[in-house]
């Protein structure tokens, strides 16, 4: 018969289906966290006891060693060239912060400035970090569509993980027992991990099954360490006007942006610009597709169809109620053209824009 499997602290025994109290006299052992690297910080022989922060860092290290979690992917927030950080921040200022100096920036706001020049930060997800140096803070442009997409991606991914953990947080403490998390890893999901593998890592790192894991911090680390979104969402279409392309970005006024509402915005990087037969533009960016009508530009792009105007006397095809008719241009006034339809009286003559014209 195989030897029974005990928890690192000796208080629990694996029955084959659940953890039960260990028999009296088995004894317990005091375990220390071995040297572990978490985000570049080395922790030396730290006794965990029941410090949720230390336990969570040890769990992260265990997941990394089992190949279930990578290192934090260093990712700077979207640039904000129009926003400059002042020498001193004030409570309420919206900023991006390099969370725990791991390399991933989360959105939040300044709650307090300390006399030593560091700051208390309240993150959008409810997390708090104190004594944050200025060199870990970057500007946040609320009017940037790319910034809003970046924030929403992190918030949604983190929210999904937290909601999954909260199922096991019956007392709403913000933590779950390491014993419960071990059960999640070994019993739940499509690819459960062998109990022995998880226990070995827990033993090596001194994680006692009665200790508590701060699952919000764990979720934050998991989001920061992901390599990409495995389920990309379809890009939403947003109608804009007063548009202009500046370099590789679109500046425009949005009627109803799903995240920014109504107002002026700066897009993320432009992927492509195409025009239909009416010269309506589809400006696809990394996050959104913007629709610009034929006359919706404050400054037309160089390749806009209207930049190739028709001339007086030119024979053209004219669109009327969905059908193209033969005709001729009689007069030009800016972007408008006075036309006549072939074989029809002058009573049908009218002013049209270039979206209703095409060359024969």
C-alpha positions as CSV (number, residue, x, y, z in Angstrom):
1,X,0.0,0.0,0.0
2,X,1.4,3.4,-0.9
3,X,2.5,5.8,1.8
4,X,-0.2,8.4,2.7
5,X,0.3,11.8,1.3
6,X,0.4,14.6,3.9
7,X,0.2,18.4,3.5
8,X,3.4,20.4,4.0
9,X,2.3,21.4,7.6
10,X,1.5,17.8,8.5
11,X,-2.1,18.7,9.5
12,X,-3.9,17.2,6.5
13,X,-3.8,13.9,4.7
14,X,-5.0,13.2,1.1
15,X,-7.7,10.4,1.1
16,X,-7.6,10.1,-2.7
17,X,-10.6,12.3,-3.2
18,X,-10.3,15.1,-0.5
19,X,-8.1,16.5,2.2
20,X,-8.9,15.2,5.7
21,X,-7.4,15.9,9.1
22,X,-4.2,14.0,9.6
23,X,-4.2,11.2,12.3
24,X,-3.0,12.3,15.8
25,X,0.7,12.0,16.4
26,X,1.7,12.5,12.8
27,X,3.2,15.8,13.8
28,X,3.7,18.9,11.9
29,X,6.7,20.6,10.4
30,X,7.8,24.1,10.1
31,X,8.7,24.9,6.5
32,X,10.5,27.8,5.0
33,X,10.1,29.4,1.6
34,X,13.1,28.4,-0.6
35,X,14.8,31.0,-2.7
36,X,12.3,32.0,-5.4
37,X,12.3,34.5,-8.2
38,X,9.1,36.5,-8.7
39,X,9.3,39.3,-11.2
40,X,13.0,39.6,-10.6
41,X,12.8,39.8,-6.8
42,X,14.6,37.0,-4.8
43,X,13.0,36.0,-1.5
44,X,15.5,34.2,0.8
45,X,14.3,31.6,3.3
46,X,11.3,33.6,4.4
47,X,8.9,31.8,6.8
48,X,5.5,32.2,5.4
49,X,3.2,31.5,8.3
50,X,-0.1,33.1,7.1
51,X,0.9,36.3,5.4
52,X,-1.3,36.4,2.3
53,X,1.2,38.5,0.3
54,X,4.1,36.0,0.9
55,X,1.8,33.1,0.3
56,X,0.5,34.5,-2.9
57,X,4.1,35.2,-4.2
58,X,5.0,31.6,-3.3
59,X,2.0,30.3,-5.2
60,X,3.0,32.4,-8.2
61,X,6.4,30.9,-8.0
62,X,5.0,27.4,-7.8
63,X,2.8,28.0,-10.8
64,X,5.8,29.2,-12.8
65,X,7.9,26.2,-11.9
66,X,5.0,23.9,-13.0
67,X,4.9,25.7,-16.3
68,X,1.3,27.0,-15.7
69,X,2.3,30.7,-15.5
70,X,4.9,32.7,-17.2
71,X,6.9,35.7,-16.1
72,X,5.2,39.1,-16.3
73,X,5.3,40.4,-19.9
74,X,6.7,43.9,-19.7
75,X,4.2,46.1,-21.4
76,X,4.3,49.9,-21.4
77,X,0.9,51.7,-21.6
78,X,-0.2,53.5,-24.8
79,X,1.8,56.7,-25.3
80,X,0.1,59.9,-24.3
81,X,2.1,62.7,-26.2
82,X,-0.6,65.3,-25.4
83,X,-0.4,64.6,-21.6
84,X,2.6,65.7,-19.6
85,X,3.0,64.7,-15.9
86,X,3.6,67.7,-13.6
87,X,6.6,67.6,-11.3
88,X,4.2,66.8,-8.4
89,X,1.0,64.8,-8.7
90,X,-2.2,65.7,-6.9
91,X,-4.9,63.5,-5.4
92,X,-7.4,62.5,-8.1
93,X,-4.8,62.6,-11.0
94,X,-5.4,59.7,-13.3
95,X,-2.2,57.7,-14.1
96,X,-0.7,54.5,-15.3
97,X,1.4,52.7,-12.6
98,X,4.0,49.9,-13.1
99,X,2.4,47.6,-10.6
100,X,4.9,46.4,-8.0
101,X,7.6,47.2,-10.5
102,X,6.8,44.0,-12.4
103,X,6.7,45.8,-15.7
104,X,2.9,45.8,-16.4
105,X,1.1,49.1,-16.1
106,X,-2.4,49.3,-14.6
107,X,-4.7,52.3,-14.5
108,X,-5.5,54.1,-11.3
109,X,-5.5,57.5,-9.5
110,X,-3.4,59.3,-7.0
111,X,-4.9,59.1,-3.5
112,X,-2.1,60.8,-1.5
113,X,1.3,62.3,-1.9
114,X,3.8,61.6,0.8
115,X,6.5,64.0,2.1
116,X,9.2,61.8,0.5
117,X,7.7,62.3,-3.0
118,X,6.1,58.8,-3.2
119,X,2.4,58.2,-3.8
120,X,-0.5,56.1,-2.5
121,X,-2.2,54.7,-5.6
122,X,-5.8,53.4,-5.8
123,X,-6.0,51.1,-8.9
124,X,-9.3,50.9,-10.9
125,X,-9.7,47.3,-9.8
126,X,-9.8,48.3,-6.1
127,X,-6.2,47.3,-5.4
128,X,-4.0,49.7,-3.5
129,X,-0.2,50.2,-3.6
130,X,1.7,52.6,-1.4
131,X,5.0,54.3,-1.6
132,X,5.1,54.3,-5.4
133,X,8.0,56.3,-6.8
134,X,7.5,58.8,-9.6
135,X,9.6,56.8,-12.0
136,X,7.0,54.0,-12.0
137,X,4.2,56.4,-13.1
138,X,3.2,57.3,-16.6
139,X,0.6,59.7,-18.0
140,X,-2.9,58.5,-18.9
141,X,-4.8,60.1,-21.8
142,X,-8.5,59.7,-21.1
143,X,-9.4,60.9,-24.6
144,X,-7.3,58.2,-26.3
145,X,-9.3,55.3,-27.8
146,X,-6.2,53.1,-27.5
147,X,-5.8,53.9,-23.8
148,X,-9.5,53.0,-23.2
149,X,-9.1,49.7,-25.1
150,X,-5.9,48.9,-23.1
151,X,-7.7,49.5,-19.7
152,X,-10.8,47.6,-20.7
153,X,-8.8,44.6,-21.8
154,X,-7.0,44.4,-18.4
155,X,-10.1,45.1,-16.4
156,X,-12.2,42.5,-18.2
157,X,-9.5,39.8,-18.0
158,X,-8.9,40.5,-14.3
159,X,-12.6,40.7,-13.5
160,X,-13.2,37.3,-15.1
161,X,-10.5,35.7,-13.0
162,X,-11.6,37.4,-9.7
163,X,-15.2,36.3,-10.3
164,X,-14.0,32.7,-10.7
165,X,-12.0,32.9,-7.5
166,X,-14.9,34.5,-5.6
167,X,-17.0,31.4,-5.9
168,X,-14.6,29.8,-3.3
169,X,-14.5,33.0,-1.1
170,X,-17.6,32.2,0.8
171,X,-16.8,34.8,3.5
172,X,-15.9,37.6,1.1
173,X,-12.5,38.1,2.6
174,X,-10.6,38.6,-0.6
175,X,-8.6,35.4,0.1
176,X,-9.0,31.7,-0.3
177,X,-7.2,28.9,1.6
178,X,-4.2,27.3,-0.2
179,X,-6.0,24.0,0.4
180,X,-8.9,25.2,-1.7
181,X,-6.6,26.5,-4.5
182,X,-4.8,23.1,-4.5
183,X,-8.2,21.5,-5.1
184,X,-8.9,23.9,-8.0
185,X,-5.6,23.0,-9.6
186,X,-6.0,19.3,-9.2
187,X,-9.7,18.6,-9.6
188,X,-11.2,21.4,-11.6
189,X,-10.8,22.2,-15.3
190,X,-10.0,20.4,-18.5
191,X,-6.4,19.6,-17.6
192,X,-6.1,19.0,-13.8
193,X,-2.6,18.8,-12.3
194,X,-1.5,15.7,-10.4
195,X,-1.8,16.2,-6.6
196,X,1.8,15.1,-6.0
197,X,3.2,17.7,-8.4
198,X,1.4,20.6,-6.7
199,X,2.2,19.3,-3.2
200,X,5.9,19.0,-4.1
201,X,5.9,22.6,-5.2
202,X,4.0,23.7,-2.1
203,X,6.4,21.8,0.1
204,X,9.5,23.3,-1.6
205,X,8.1,26.8,-1.1
206,X,6.7,26.3,2.4
207,X,3.1,26.9,1.5
208,X,0.9,25.6,4.3
209,X,-2.6,24.4,3.3
210,X,-4.2,26.5,6.1
211,X,-2.6,29.7,4.7
212,X,-4.5,32.3,2.7
213,X,-4.0,33.4,-0.9
214,X,-4.8,36.9,-2.0
215,X,-6.6,35.9,-5.2
216,X,-6.9,39.5,-6.4
217,X,-3.1,39.9,-6.5
218,X,-2.9,36.4,-8.1
219,X,-5.4,37.5,-10.8
220,X,-3.4,40.7,-11.4
221,X,-0.2,38.7,-11.9
222,X,-2.0,36.2,-14.2
223,X,-3.3,39.0,-16.4
224,X,0.1,40.7,-16.5
225,X,1.9,37.4,-17.5
226,X,-0.4,36.5,-20.4
227,X,1.1,36.4,-23.9
228,X,-2.0,37.7,-25.7
229,X,-5.7,37.5,-25.9
230,X,-6.7,34.0,-27.1
231,X,-10.2,35.3,-27.9
232,X,-10.0,38.5,-29.9
233,X,-13.2,40.4,-30.1
234,X,-14.7,41.7,-33.4
235,X,-13.9,45.4,-33.8
236,X,-16.8,47.7,-33.3
237,X,-17.7,50.3,-35.9
238,X,-18.0,54.0,-34.8
239,X,-19.3,56.8,-37.0
240,X,-17.1,60.0,-36.8
241,X,-16.9,63.3,-38.5
242,X,-14.5,66.3,-38.5
243,X,-11.8,63.7,-39.1
244,X,-8.1,64.0,-40.0
245,X,-5.3,61.5,-40.3
246,X,-2.2,62.6,-38.4
247,X,0.7,60.2,-39.1
248,X,-0.6,56.7,-38.3
249,X,-3.6,57.8,-36.2
250,X,-7.0,59.2,-36.7
251,X,-8.3,62.3,-34.9
252,X,-12.1,62.8,-35.1
253,X,-15.3,63.6,-33.3
254,X,-17.3,60.5,-32.4
255,X,-21.1,60.4,-32.2
256,X,-21.3,57.4,-29.9
257,X,-18.1,55.6,-29.0
258,X,-18.8,52.5,-26.9
259,X,-16.2,53.5,-24.3
260,X,-15.6,57.2,-24.8
261,X,-19.2,58.3,-25.6
262,X,-19.6,61.5,-27.6
263,X,-16.6,63.7,-28.1
264,X,-13.2,64.2,-29.7
265,X,-10.9,61.2,-29.7
266,X,-7.5,60.0,-30.9
267,X,-7.4,56.5,-32.3
268,X,-5.0,53.7,-31.9
269,X,-2.6,52.9,-34.8
270,X,-4.3,52.8,-38.2
271,X,-4.2,49.4,-39.9
272,X,-5.9,50.3,-43.2
273,X,-8.1,52.9,-45.0
274,X,-10.6,51.9,-47.7
275,X,-13.3,53.7,-49.6
276,X,-16.6,52.4,-51.1
277,X,-18.2,53.6,-54.3
278,X,-19.7,56.6,-52.5
279,X,-16.3,57.6,-51.0
280,X,-17.3,56.6,-47.5
281,X,-14.2,55.6,-45.7
282,X,-13.6,52.7,-43.4
283,X,-10.6,53.5,-41.2
284,X,-9.6,50.3,-39.4
285,X,-7.4,50.8,-36.3
286,X,-6.0,48.2,-33.9
287,X,-9.1,48.4,-31.8
288,X,-12.0,49.9,-33.8
289,X,-13.3,50.6,-37.3
290,X,-14.2,54.2,-37.9
291,X,-16.7,55.2,-40.5
292,X,-16.1,58.6,-42.2
293,X,-18.7,59.9,-44.6
294,X,-17.7,61.5,-48.0
295,X,-17.8,65.0,-46.5
296,X,-16.8,64.0,-42.9
297,X,-13.2,65.1,-43.2
298,X,-11.8,68.3,-41.8
299,X,-8.7,67.4,-43.9
300,X,-9.1,64.8,-46.7
301,X,-6.4,62.1,-46.9
302,X,-4.2,62.2,-50.0
303,X,-5.8,59.1,-51.5
304,X,-9.4,60.4,-51.0
305,X,-11.6,60.0,-54.1
306,X,-12.6,63.6,-53.9
307,X,-9.0,64.7,-54.5
308,X,-9.5,63.7,-58.1
309,X,-12.3,66.1,-59.1
310,X,-14.4,65.8,-62.2
311,X,-14.2,68.6,-64.8
312,X,-16.7,70.7,-66.7
313,X,-17.8,69.0,-69.9
314,X,-16.8,65.5,-68.7
315,X,-19.1,62.7,-69.6
316,X,-19.9,60.6,-66.4
317,X,-22.2,58.1,-64.9
318,X,-24.6,59.6,-62.4
319,X,-26.3,57.6,-59.6
320,X,-30.0,58.3,-59.0
321,X,-32.0,56.1,-56.6
322,X,-29.6,53.2,-57.0
323,X,-29.2,53.2,-60.8
324,X,-26.4,54.7,-62.8
325,X,-27.4,57.0,-65.7
326,X,-25.4,58.6,-68.5
327,X,-24.8,62.3,-68.1
328,X,-22.4,65.3,-68.3
329,X,-21.0,67.8,-65.9
330,X,-22.1,71.4,-66.7
331,X,-20.6,73.3,-63.7
332,X,-18.2,72.7,-60.8
333,X,-18.4,74.5,-57.4
334,X,-16.0,73.1,-54.9
335,X,-17.0,69.5,-54.1
336,X,-20.4,69.9,-55.9
337,X,-21.2,69.3,-59.5
338,X,-24.1,70.5,-61.6
339,X,-25.1,67.7,-64.0
340,X,-27.5,67.0,-66.8
341,X,-28.9,63.6,-67.6
342,X,-28.5,62.4,-71.2
343,X,-31.9,62.3,-73.1
344,X,-33.7,64.0,-70.3
345,X,-34.9,67.6,-70.1
346,X,-33.1,70.3,-68.1
347,X,-35.7,70.0,-65.4
348,X,-33.8,67.0,-64.2
349,X,-30.5,68.9,-63.9
350,X,-29.2,69.0,-60.3
351,X,-26.3,69.5,-58.0
352,X,-24.6,66.3,-56.8
353,X,-21.5,65.5,-54.9
354,X,-18.7,63.1,-56.1
355,X,-20.2,60.1,-54.3
356,X,-22.9,60.0,-57.0
357,X,-20.4,60.3,-59.9
358,X,-18.1,57.9,-61.6
359,X,-16.1,58.0,-64.9
360,X,-17.5,56.3,-67.9
